[in-house]
Structures are given as C-alpha cells and as structure tokens.
C-alpha cells in the first residue's frame, strides 16, 4: 500500500477503533504496521481526504498554477484555465490570455484537467493539515493569505523595535511613528517593553529617506524572514501548505530562510514570538 492509503487507514482506525492499535495492525504486513504505528496522526476527520480538487486548488495561490499553465500547448492552456475555480480562472485568464473568453467544459474533462494540474503541484503525497502532527504553528496553515500577510507585517515590527532603540533624534522617531497605523504603534510600544528579545541584524534607519512605503516594504520582508525562521523545524507538509497559501515570491523568501543555519534557540524563540503575536492580534480582533 502507498503512503496515502496508510494515512487513510490510520484515520479510520482513529475514528472507529477504540483502545490500542497493536492488536488490529498485527494482521497487517510488518512494513505497513510499522508505518501506521509511526504516524503521529490523531485526527478522526474523513472530510480532508475527500475534498474536491476545486476546493483544494482554491487554497493554493494562483501564482503556483501560472507556470504550469504556461508549459502547456496554447489550446490546452485555454481549457485548463477554464477548468480552474474562481478567482484563479479570471486572474490567470487576464494575465495569460486577456482577449480570450472562458470555455464551457464537460465535467469529466474539467475533472481530468484539474487532476493533471493538482498532480503536478503535489508531486509527492502532501498530507492535509488535519493529518499533520499537532504544532502550535499549525493554525498558520489554516489561515488565508490576507491573515498571513497581516501576521508578517506585524512580525517586522520586532525588527523595527530594535532599530528604534538606537534612535536619539526625536524627529526621526516621529517620522517612523507616522508610517504606522495606530494598532501597529501599540504593538511597537509593547515590543519596546519586552525584556526577552530575539536580536536579528539591525535595520539601519540612518539610510532611510522617510518614505512610508519603503519602510513598510522593509518591515514586510523582515517579517517574512522571521516567519521562515520560525518554520525551520516544522513538518515539511505544514511548510508546503503555508508557502502555497502565499505567492511564489514570498514562498521563496521563506524557503531561503529555512535553508540557513541558525544559532541554537533562535528557531523556538521565533516560533514563540509568532504565538505571542497571534494571541495579541486575536485579542485586538475580539476587543
């Protein structure tokens, strides 16, 4: 049996078999029994394994699909684009073939085209988020792109707090605060009063020209780097889900950060910062 079949069997056993699994998996081939015993899957949900391809593709940013479409012959491109769910269909049609209208496809053809795209995207059997080992950062894979980008923007403020500690001129401080929303100013204030800090390479605000857009772009990139650092010891499939919720450009930054060697303690400290930040943002939403 393959990995996907073993996963489904483990989920079914979680759902319908109470007590130790040793007695029931003893009847299986040894390699399969060992595979199932080693799986850190506690979910009893069957729905993640039965999602339609359209629903699965909706959770993947369209920038991942674009190069796959471009590799196809022109006549197949139009068909594949027409098979995609919205908003992927409209966005990619506008990018690749703005003068072409969506075609009406028979359901079997649509299913076939979606299956081909999905198999290319998932060259390996990527586990659904619900079937992954439980982690405090698992919630990130259940967030949409907007929520992840908000998190990233706030993560960059940790770096800004370190830079601000070095600023003496109050006029420069005022310029920085003017670039931030009221909520981000509040979070910056809380960062400045934290005793335990994760020190990264400092932002040099001496070279900043006061442009709000440039500062926020810099903070966003720093936030992406912090996210990548925090994900470094997470399950590869969890990282896959998070990266594919984001566009390919941001995913590349995350992947590059994950590949770098890090001093001891940096990864868990970065993960804890994300957990603290998520709690902070959730409290702000509820209040």
Secondary structure, 3 states (H helix, E strand, C coil): CCHHHHHHHHHHHHHHCCCCCHHHHCCCCHHHHHHHHHCCCCCCCCHHHHCCHHHHHHCCCHHHHHHHHHCCCHHHHHHHHHHCCCCHHHHHHHHHCCCCCCCCCCHHHHHHHHHHHHHHHCCCCCCCHHHCCCCCCHHHHHCCHHHHHHHHHHHHHHHHHHHHCCCCCHHHHHHHHHCCCHHHHHHHHHHHCCCCCCCCCCCCHHHCCCCHHHHHHHHHHHHHHHHHHHCCCCCHHHHHHHHHHCCHHHHHHHHHHHHCCCCCCHHHHHHHHHHHHHHHHHHHHHC
